[in-house]
Amino acid sequence: MDLQTIKERVALVQSKREYLLSLLEQPNIGTLRVDVNQALEELDDLIDEFRRSIPETDIN
């Protein structure tokens, strides 16, 4: 897999972050809130790790 493909896939995953944030705004998700928070933390960690591994990466 080339670097451009990896960048595109990371950007796609990162775009899903907004959906997770919108779930947190829902008042009726109950205990699912814990899982959504965990998913956000892990997603942020993965994106940070990717940026540290490939510093010249410009993903939003």
N, CA, C and O atoms as a CHARMM CRD file, in Angstrom:
* protein
*
  240
    1    1 MET  N      0.85400  -1.16700   0.00000 PROA 1      0.00000
    2    1 MET  CA     0.00000   0.00000   0.00000 PROA 1      0.00000
    3    1 MET  C      0.90100   1.23100   0.00000 PROA 1      0.00000
    4    1 MET  O      1.84000   1.33000   0.79000 PROA 1      0.00000
    5    2 ASP  N      0.59800   2.16700  -0.89900 PROA 2      0.00000
    6    2 ASP  CA     1.43100   3.35600  -0.98000 PROA 2      0.00000
    7    2 ASP  C      0.98100   4.41300   0.03000 PROA 2      0.00000
    8    2 ASP  O     -0.10600   4.33300   0.60200 PROA 2      0.00000
    9    3 LEU  N      1.83600   5.38800   0.22700 PROA 3      0.00000
   10    3 LEU  CA     1.59500   6.42300   1.23200 PROA 3      0.00000
   11    3 LEU  C      0.32700   7.21400   0.93500 PROA 3      0.00000
   12    3 LEU  O     -0.41200   7.55900   1.85800 PROA 3      0.00000
   13    4 GLN  N      0.06500   7.50600  -0.32100 PROA 4      0.00000
   14    4 GLN  CA    -1.11800   8.28100  -0.66800 PROA 4      0.00000
   15    4 GLN  C     -2.39100   7.53300  -0.27900 PROA 4      0.00000
   16    4 GLN  O     -3.33400   8.14400   0.22500 PROA 4      0.00000
   17    5 THR  N     -2.43100   6.23600  -0.50400 PROA 5      0.00000
   18    5 THR  CA    -3.59000   5.42800  -0.13300 PROA 5      0.00000
   19    5 THR  C     -3.78500   5.43000   1.37800 PROA 5      0.00000
   20    5 THR  O     -4.91000   5.52900   1.86800 PROA 5      0.00000
   21    6 ILE  N     -2.69500   5.32000   2.10100 PROA 6      0.00000
   22    6 ILE  CA    -2.77300   5.34400   3.56500 PROA 6      0.00000
   23    6 ILE  C     -3.31400   6.68600   4.03800 PROA 6      0.00000
   24    6 ILE  O     -4.17800   6.73800   4.91200 PROA 6      0.00000
   25    7 LYS  N     -2.80500   7.77300   3.45900 PROA 7      0.00000
   26    7 LYS  CA    -3.28400   9.11100   3.82100 PROA 7      0.00000
   27    7 LYS  C     -4.78000   9.24100   3.56300 PROA 7      0.00000
   28    7 LYS  O     -5.51100   9.78700   4.39000 PROA 7      0.00000
   29    8 GLU  N     -5.23100   8.74200   2.42200 PROA 8      0.00000
   30    8 GLU  CA    -6.65400   8.82400   2.08400 PROA 8      0.00000
   31    8 GLU  C     -7.50600   8.03800   3.07500 PROA 8      0.00000
   32    8 GLU  O     -8.58100   8.48500   3.47600 PROA 8      0.00000
   33    9 ARG  N     -7.02600   6.88500   3.45800 PROA 9      0.00000
   34    9 ARG  CA    -7.79100   6.06100   4.39600 PROA 9      0.00000
   35    9 ARG  C     -7.81900   6.67600   5.79000 PROA 9      0.00000
   36    9 ARG  O     -8.84000   6.61700   6.47600 PROA 9      0.00000
   37   10 VAL  N     -6.71800   7.25700   6.20600 PROA 10     0.00000
   38   10 VAL  CA    -6.68600   7.92000   7.50800 PROA 10     0.00000
   39   10 VAL  C     -7.62200   9.12400   7.48800 PROA 10     0.00000
   40   10 VAL  O     -8.33400   9.37100   8.46100 PROA 10     0.00000
   41   11 ALA  N     -7.62700   9.87000   6.39000 PROA 11     0.00000
   42   11 ALA  CA    -8.52500  11.02300   6.27000 PROA 11     0.00000
   43   11 ALA  C     -9.98500  10.57200   6.31200 PROA 11     0.00000
   44   11 ALA  O    -10.82400  11.24700   6.90900 PROA 11     0.00000
   45   12 LEU  N    -10.28800   9.45400   5.69300 PROA 12     0.00000
   46   12 LEU  CA   -11.65200   8.92700   5.71700 PROA 12     0.00000
   47   12 LEU  C    -12.06400   8.54900   7.13700 PROA 12     0.00000
   48   12 LEU  O    -13.16800   8.87300   7.57500 PROA 12     0.00000
   49   13 VAL  N    -11.19000   7.87800   7.84000 PROA 13     0.00000
   50   13 VAL  CA   -11.48100   7.50900   9.22900 PROA 13     0.00000
   51   13 VAL  C    -11.63900   8.75800  10.07800 PROA 13     0.00000
   52   13 VAL  O    -12.53600   8.83500  10.91800 PROA 13     0.00000
   53   14 GLN  N    -10.77200   9.73100   9.86000 PROA 14     0.00000
   54   14 GLN  CA   -10.85200  10.96500  10.63400 PROA 14     0.00000
   55   14 GLN  C    -12.16700  11.69000  10.37600 PROA 14     0.00000
   56   14 GLN  O    -12.70200  12.33600  11.27700 PROA 14     0.00000
   57   15 SER  N    -12.69400  11.59100   9.16300 PROA 15     0.00000
   58   15 SER  CA   -13.95500  12.26000   8.85400 PROA 15     0.00000
   59   15 SER  C    -15.11400  11.66800   9.65300 PROA 15     0.00000
   60   15 SER  O    -16.12500  12.34000   9.85900 PROA 15     0.00000
   61   16 LYS  N    -14.98400  10.43600  10.09900 PROA 16     0.00000
   62   16 LYS  CA   -16.02500   9.79200  10.89700 PROA 16     0.00000
   63   16 LYS  C    -16.06800  10.33400  12.31700 PROA 16     0.00000
   64   16 LYS  O    -17.02500  10.08200  13.05000 PROA 16     0.00000
   65   17 ARG  N    -15.05500  11.06500  12.70400 PROA 17     0.00000
   66   17 ARG  CA   -14.98700  11.61800  14.05800 PROA 17     0.00000
   67   17 ARG  C    -16.15800  12.55600  14.33200 PROA 17     0.00000
   68   17 ARG  O    -16.69900  12.57400  15.43800 PROA 17     0.00000
   69   18 GLU  N    -16.54300  13.32800  13.33300 PROA 18     0.00000
   70   18 GLU  CA   -17.66200  14.25200  13.49600 PROA 18     0.00000
   71   18 GLU  C    -18.95300  13.50300  13.83500 PROA 18     0.00000
   72   18 GLU  O    -19.76500  13.98100  14.62700 PROA 18     0.00000
   73   19 TYR  N    -19.13200  12.35600  13.24400 PROA 19     0.00000
   74   19 TYR  CA   -20.32100  11.55500  13.54400 PROA 19     0.00000
   75   19 TYR  C    -20.31200  11.11100  15.00900 PROA 19     0.00000
   76   19 TYR  O    -21.34000  11.15100  15.68400 PROA 19     0.00000
   77   20 LEU  N    -19.15200  10.69400  15.48600 PROA 20     0.00000
   78   20 LEU  CA   -19.04800  10.28800  16.89000 PROA 20     0.00000
   79   20 LEU  C    -19.36000  11.46200  17.81100 PROA 20     0.00000
   80   20 LEU  O    -20.03400  11.29900  18.82800 PROA 20     0.00000
   81   21 LEU  N    -18.86900  12.64000  17.45300 PROA 21     0.00000
   82   21 LEU  CA   -19.16300  13.81800  18.26300 PROA 21     0.00000
   83   21 LEU  C    -20.65800  14.12300  18.26900 PROA 21     0.00000
   84   21 LEU  O    -21.20800  14.52800  19.29300 PROA 21     0.00000
   85   22 SER  N    -21.31000  13.93000  17.13300 PROA 22     0.00000
   86   22 SER  CA   -22.75100  14.17700  17.08900 PROA 22     0.00000
   87   22 SER  C    -23.51300  13.18100  17.95300 PROA 22     0.00000
   88   22 SER  O    -24.56100  13.51400  18.50700 PROA 22     0.00000
   89   23 LEU  N    -22.99400  11.96600  18.07100 PROA 23     0.00000
   90   23 LEU  CA   -23.63600  10.99000  18.94800 PROA 23     0.00000
   91   23 LEU  C    -23.60100  11.43400  20.40100 PROA 23     0.00000
   92   23 LEU  O    -24.54900  11.19700  21.15000 PROA 23     0.00000
   93   24 LEU  N    -22.51500  12.07400  20.80000 PROA 24     0.00000
   94   24 LEU  CA   -22.39900  12.54500  22.17900 PROA 24     0.00000
   95   24 LEU  C    -23.44400  13.60000  22.51100 PROA 24     0.00000
   96   24 LEU  O    -23.80000  13.78300  23.67500 PROA 24     0.00000
   97   25 GLU  N    -23.93100  14.28700  21.49700 PROA 25     0.00000
   98   25 GLU  CA   -24.93900  15.31900  21.72200 PROA 25     0.00000
   99   25 GLU  C    -26.33200  14.73700  21.92000 PROA 25     0.00000
  100   25 GLU  O    -27.25000  15.44900  22.32700 PROA 25     0.00000
  101   26 GLN  N    -26.49500  13.45900  21.63600 PROA 26     0.00000
  102   26 GLN  CA   -27.80200  12.81500  21.78100 PROA 26     0.00000
  103   26 GLN  C    -28.06200  12.53000  23.26200 PROA 26     0.00000
  104   26 GLN  O    -27.24000  11.89100  23.91900 PROA 26     0.00000
  105   27 PRO  N    -29.18100  12.99000  23.78700 PROA 27     0.00000
  106   27 PRO  CA   -29.45800  12.80100  25.21200 PROA 27     0.00000
  107   27 PRO  C    -29.88000  11.37300  25.58100 PROA 27     0.00000
  108   27 PRO  O    -29.89200  11.01600  26.75900 PROA 27     0.00000
  109   28 ASN  N    -30.22100  10.57300  24.59400 PROA 28     0.00000
  110   28 ASN  CA   -30.78500   9.26000  24.89300 PROA 28     0.00000
  111   28 ASN  C    -29.84300   8.09600  24.59900 PROA 28     0.00000
  112   28 ASN  O    -30.31700   6.98100  24.37700 PROA 28     0.00000
  113   29 ILE  N    -28.52600   8.31100  24.58800 PROA 29     0.00000
  114   29 ILE  CA   -27.63400   7.19700  24.26200 PROA 29     0.00000
  115   29 ILE  C    -27.21200   6.38500  25.48700 PROA 29     0.00000
  116   29 ILE  O    -26.59000   5.33200  25.35500 PROA 29     0.00000
  117   30 GLY  N    -27.54600   6.87000  26.64900 PROA 30     0.00000
  118   30 GLY  CA   -27.29900   6.10100  27.87000 PROA 30     0.00000
  119   30 GLY  C    -25.84700   5.68400  28.03700 PROA 30     0.00000
  120   30 GLY  O    -24.92700   6.49200  27.92100 PROA 30     0.00000
  121   31 THR  N    -25.66900   4.39200  28.31600 PROA 31     0.00000
  122   31 THR  CA   -24.32000   3.88500  28.57700 PROA 31     0.00000
  123   31 THR  C    -23.47600   3.78300  27.31300 PROA 31     0.00000
  124   31 THR  O    -22.27000   3.55300  27.39300 PROA 31     0.00000
  125   32 LEU  N    -24.09300   3.95000  26.15300 PROA 32     0.00000
  126   32 LEU  CA   -23.33100   3.96200  24.90400 PROA 32     0.00000
  127   32 LEU  C    -22.35300   5.13200  24.88100 PROA 32     0.00000
  128   32 LEU  O    -21.36400   5.11000  24.14900 PROA 32     0.00000
  129   33 ARG  N    -22.63500   6.14800  25.68400 PROA 33     0.00000
  130   33 ARG  CA   -21.75700   7.32000  25.78400 PROA 33     0.00000
  131   33 ARG  C    -20.32600   6.91100  26.15500 PROA 33     0.00000
  132   33 ARG  O    -19.36400   7.49300  25.65400 PROA 33     0.00000
  133   34 VAL  N    -20.19000   5.92500  27.02200 PROA 34     0.00000
  134   34 VAL  CA   -18.86000   5.45300  27.42100 PROA 34     0.00000
  135   34 VAL  C    -18.11700   4.89200  26.21000 PROA 34     0.00000
  136   34 VAL  O    -16.93100   5.16600  26.02200 PROA 34     0.00000
  137   35 ASP  N    -18.81600   4.11000  25.39400 PROA 35     0.00000
  138   35 ASP  CA   -18.19500   3.52000  24.21100 PROA 35     0.00000
  139   35 ASP  C    -17.83900   4.58100  23.17300 PROA 35     0.00000
  140   35 ASP  O    -16.79200   4.49300  22.53200 PROA 35     0.00000
  141   36 VAL  N    -18.69400   5.57000  23.00500 PROA 36     0.00000
  142   36 VAL  CA   -18.42200   6.63500  22.04200 PROA 36     0.00000
  143   36 VAL  C    -17.20700   7.44000  22.49400 PROA 36     0.00000
  144   36 VAL  O    -16.34500   7.77300  21.68000 PROA 36     0.00000
  145   37 ASN  N    -17.13600   7.75000  23.77700 PROA 37     0.00000
  146   37 ASN  CA   -15.96300   8.46100  24.30300 PROA 37     0.00000
  147   37 ASN  C    -14.69100   7.65100  24.08200 PROA 37     0.00000
  148   37 ASN  O    -13.66300   8.20100  23.68900 PROA 37     0.00000
  149   38 GLN  N    -14.75900   6.36100  24.33000 PROA 38     0.00000
  150   38 GLN  CA   -13.59600   5.48400  24.13500 PROA 38     0.00000
  151   38 GLN  C    -13.18600   5.46500  22.65900 PROA 38     0.00000
  152   38 GLN  O    -11.99800   5.52500  22.34000 PROA 38     0.00000
  153   39 ALA  N    -14.15900   5.38400  21.77400 PROA 39     0.00000
  154   39 ALA  CA   -13.86500   5.38200  20.34100 PROA 39     0.00000
  155   39 ALA  C    -13.19000   6.68400  19.92500 PROA 39     0.00000
  156   39 ALA  O    -12.23700   6.66800  19.14500 PROA 39     0.00000
  157   40 LEU  N    -13.67400   7.80000  20.43700 PROA 40     0.00000
  158   40 LEU  CA   -13.05900   9.09300  20.12800 PROA 40     0.00000
  159   40 LEU  C    -11.61900   9.16300  20.62600 PROA 40     0.00000
  160   40 LEU  O    -10.73500   9.64100  19.91400 PROA 40     0.00000
  161   41 GLU  N    -11.38400   8.69100  21.83700 PROA 41     0.00000
  162   41 GLU  CA   -10.02700   8.70400  22.38500 PROA 41     0.00000
  163   41 GLU  C     -9.09500   7.85200  21.54000 PROA 41     0.00000
  164   41 GLU  O     -7.97800   8.26900  21.23400 PROA 41     0.00000
  165   42 GLU  N     -9.54200   6.67300  21.16600 PROA 42     0.00000
  166   42 GLU  CA    -8.70500   5.77600  20.37100 PROA 42     0.00000
  167   42 GLU  C     -8.46900   6.33600  18.97300 PROA 42     0.00000
  168   42 GLU  O     -7.36700   6.23000  18.43500 PROA 42     0.00000
  169   43 LEU  N     -9.49200   6.92400  18.39500 PROA 43     0.00000
  170   43 LEU  CA    -9.34900   7.53500  17.07800 PROA 43     0.00000
  171   43 LEU  C     -8.33200   8.66800  17.12700 PROA 43     0.00000
  172   43 LEU  O     -7.46900   8.77100  16.25400 PROA 43     0.00000
  173   44 ASP  N     -8.43200   9.50900  18.13600 PROA 44     0.00000
  174   44 ASP  CA    -7.47000  10.60900  18.29000 PROA 44     0.00000
  175   44 ASP  C     -6.05600  10.08400  18.49300 PROA 44     0.00000
  176   44 ASP  O     -5.10500  10.62800  17.93200 PROA 44     0.00000
  177   45 ASP  N     -5.91300   9.04200  19.28100 PROA 45     0.00000
  178   45 ASP  CA    -4.59100   8.44400  19.50100 PROA 45     0.00000
  179   45 ASP  C     -4.00500   7.90100  18.20000 PROA 45     0.00000
  180   45 ASP  O     -2.82300   8.09900  17.91600 PROA 45     0.00000
  181   46 LEU  N     -4.82800   7.22000  17.41600 PROA 46     0.00000
  182   46 LEU  CA    -4.35200   6.65800  16.14900 PROA 46     0.00000
  183   46 LEU  C     -3.93300   7.75400  15.17300 PROA 46     0.00000
  184   46 LEU  O     -2.91400   7.62900  14.49500 PROA 46     0.00000
  185   47 ILE  N     -4.70500   8.81100  15.10300 PROA 47     0.00000
  186   47 ILE  CA    -4.37100   9.91300  14.20400 PROA 47     0.00000
  187   47 ILE  C     -3.08900  10.60000  14.65800 PROA 47     0.00000
  188   47 ILE  O     -2.23800  10.93800  13.83500 PROA 47     0.00000
  189   48 ASP  N     -2.94900  10.80600  15.95600 PROA 48     0.00000
  190   48 ASP  CA    -1.71300  11.39900  16.48200 PROA 48     0.00000
  191   48 ASP  C     -0.50300  10.51600  16.18300 PROA 48     0.00000
  192   48 ASP  O      0.55500  11.01600  15.80100 PROA 48     0.00000
  193   49 GLU  N     -0.65900   9.22400  16.35600 PROA 49     0.00000
  194   49 GLU  CA     0.43400   8.28600  16.07500 PROA 49     0.00000
  195   49 GLU  C      0.79900   8.32300  14.59800 PROA 49     0.00000
  196   49 GLU  O      1.97900   8.29800  14.24700 PROA 49     0.00000
  197   50 PHE  N     -0.20100   8.38100  13.73900 PROA 50     0.00000
  198   50 PHE  CA     0.06300   8.47000  12.30100 PROA 50     0.00000
  199   50 PHE  C      0.83300   9.73900  11.97700 PROA 50     0.00000
  200   50 PHE  O      1.78900   9.70700  11.20300 PROA 50     0.00000
  201   51 ARG  N      0.42500  10.85100  12.56300 PROA 51     0.00000
  202   51 ARG  CA     1.11500  12.12600  12.30900 PROA 51     0.00000
  203   51 ARG  C      2.54700  12.11000  12.83500 PROA 51     0.00000
  204   51 ARG  O      3.43700  12.70800  12.23100 PROA 51     0.00000
  205   52 ARG  N      2.77000  11.43100  13.95400 PROA 52     0.00000
  206   52 ARG  CA     4.14000  11.33200  14.47600 PROA 52     0.00000
  207   52 ARG  C      4.99400  10.42600  13.59100 PROA 52     0.00000
  208   52 ARG  O      6.18900  10.66500  13.41900 PROA 52     0.00000
  209   53 SER  N      4.37900   9.39300  13.03600 PROA 53     0.00000
  210   53 SER  CA     5.10800   8.44200  12.19900 PROA 53     0.00000
  211   53 SER  C      5.45200   9.03600  10.84000 PROA 53     0.00000
  212   53 SER  O      6.51100   8.75600  10.27800 PROA 53     0.00000
  213   54 ILE  N      4.55300   9.85400  10.32100 PROA 54     0.00000
  214   54 ILE  CA     4.74100  10.46800   9.01100 PROA 54     0.00000
  215   54 ILE  C      4.49800  11.96400   9.18200 PROA 54     0.00000
  216   54 ILE  O      3.40900  12.45100   8.87700 PROA 54     0.00000
  217   55 PRO  N      5.50100  12.69900   9.66700 PROA 55     0.00000
  218   55 PRO  CA     5.32000  14.10200  10.04800 PROA 55     0.00000
  219   55 PRO  C      4.86100  15.01300   8.92600 PROA 55     0.00000
  220   55 PRO  O      4.16500  15.99400   9.18700 PROA 55     0.00000
  221   56 GLU  N      5.22600  14.72300   7.69400 PROA 56     0.00000
  222   56 GLU  CA     4.85600  15.61900   6.60500 PROA 56     0.00000
  223   56 GLU  C      3.39400  15.44900   6.18700 PROA 56     0.00000
  224   56 GLU  O      2.93500  16.09100   5.24200 PROA 56     0.00000
  225   57 THR  N      2.68100  14.60000   6.88100 PROA 57     0.00000
  226   57 THR  CA     1.29300  14.33200   6.54500 PROA 57     0.00000
  227   57 THR  C      0.41800  15.54400   6.81400 PROA 57     0.00000
  228   57 THR  O      0.49600  16.17400   7.86900 PROA 57     0.00000
  229   58 ASP  N     -0.40900  15.84700   5.83700 PROA 58     0.00000
  230   58 ASP  CA    -1.36000  16.96100   5.98100 PROA 58     0.00000
  231   58 ASP  C     -2.76800  16.42600   5.82200 PROA 58     0.00000
  232   58 ASP  O     -3.35600  16.49900   4.74400 PROA 58     0.00000
  233   59 ILE  N     -3.31100  15.87700   6.92600 PROA 59     0.00000
  234   59 ILE  CA    -4.70000  15.44400   6.91500 PROA 59     0.00000
  235   59 ILE  C     -5.43900  16.33800   7.87600 PROA 59     0.00000
  236   59 ILE  O     -4.86700  16.80600   8.86100 PROA 59     0.00000
  237   60 ASN  N     -6.69000  16.57700   7.60500 PROA 60     0.00000
  238   60 ASN  CA    -7.47900  17.47000   8.46500 PROA 60     0.00000
  239   60 ASN  C     -8.30000  16.69000   9.42900 PROA 60     0.00000
  240   60 ASN  O     -9.02900  17.27300  10.23200 PROA 60     0.00000
